[in-house]
């Protein structure tokens, strides 16, 4: 028997909206938190091994920048194809496939012996990394109710972002061991392989199943979640009364239709500027400190201390994301990051470097889960993953030129000019979202 959404006792959306404390949600938090832990670990591996490769392979800053650019071109390819993949095979299978992809190529990174091979491997690793991020953002947004979406996204990011400082300390204590020890950092990044068997325990997104016309499976998934909720002695709230408007089927090209073009342009611009600003800071701090004359050990020690700011940053996001309009939170945080980043670039003593660096890292990771929650809210289920993937992917594509800009500024101007450029990127994020972005507080996903 095939059920339609009109024949079901409550709509998929209404039933998902009434689930507030399901054990299934707790499972999602921990499993997706682990996925993001190793993803963030892997994204940052090259940032920490780059100073060692710089010396070991006698590369220039421009050479490092070229490898970083290749990584982000791979991330563009992965992000823009992730929507097609998850729409075709489902959110759950796409999460498993992308985790296996990036972990495998991350491991291969450890056995590369020359720059061209490293460039190719980082490109292929980047494909899987960004694809996992895009599918993960969409999956989380579809599985949690409106009133909990931002906080739960932040909580998952909190777990995941432990991967950054942990990776920093793995690098701090392994790289100085031997000239080849930087390879162990890539082995560490490949441990995302453990996510694949755990992801098989997740439920598929009922919204995606409904969108595919697989109503019996959607009903089955919801029934299991509701049964687990009741078995845990959690009370189910009454189903929300939602008005379901009929609409024509949507496709990728509708991202550029009159109805969605405005938010597509705004979100793509915001993701371009925030990616240039975020990666410009996080990926280059260790290398620029070494190039600026600080020792490798001091660079890694300071970078490790700075990276600890990620943890309180996401905890702050969990407290504020659902409390106020996300549009204005994004705007305010972008301006704060711009100021702290500029002050960091003007600092040449240990204390201010660590203090302002810590503040940038903290507010970057307050910003990240909020924009992760904000972006999927702009689109309906049929094109949500495509919209998120396009914005994330275009941001990554723009950053293929970002490392080259930073290398040019450092080589031809000053160390401080790099951080003036990064601050300008964050000011543009604030202008784009604050001036033109949608208000999404309380928006129920359909």
Secondary structure as GFF3:
##gff-version 3
##sequence-region A 1 446
A	DSSP	alpha_helix	12	17	.	.	.	ID=ss1
A	DSSP	alpha_helix	23	43	.	.	.	ID=ss2
A	DSSP	alpha_helix	45	56	.	.	.	ID=ss3
A	DSSP	alpha_helix	61	89	.	.	.	ID=ss4
A	DSSP	alpha_helix	91	109	.	.	.	ID=ss5
A	DSSP	alpha_helix	115	143	.	.	.	ID=ss6
A	DSSP	alpha_helix	149	174	.	.	.	ID=ss7
A	DSSP	three_ten_helix	175	177	.	.	.	ID=ss8
A	DSSP	alpha_helix	183	189	.	.	.	ID=ss9
A	DSSP	three_ten_helix	190	192	.	.	.	ID=ss10
A	DSSP	alpha_helix	193	199	.	.	.	ID=ss11
A	DSSP	alpha_helix	206	211	.	.	.	ID=ss12
A	DSSP	alpha_helix	215	231	.	.	.	ID=ss13
A	DSSP	three_ten_helix	252	256	.	.	.	ID=ss14
A	DSSP	alpha_helix	261	282	.	.	.	ID=ss15
A	DSSP	alpha_helix	285	291	.	.	.	ID=ss16
A	DSSP	alpha_helix	296	307	.	.	.	ID=ss17
A	DSSP	alpha_helix	309	320	.	.	.	ID=ss18
A	DSSP	alpha_helix	326	345	.	.	.	ID=ss19
A	DSSP	alpha_helix	350	376	.	.	.	ID=ss20
A	DSSP	alpha_helix	381	412	.	.	.	ID=ss21
A	DSSP	alpha_helix	415	436	.	.	.	ID=ss22
###
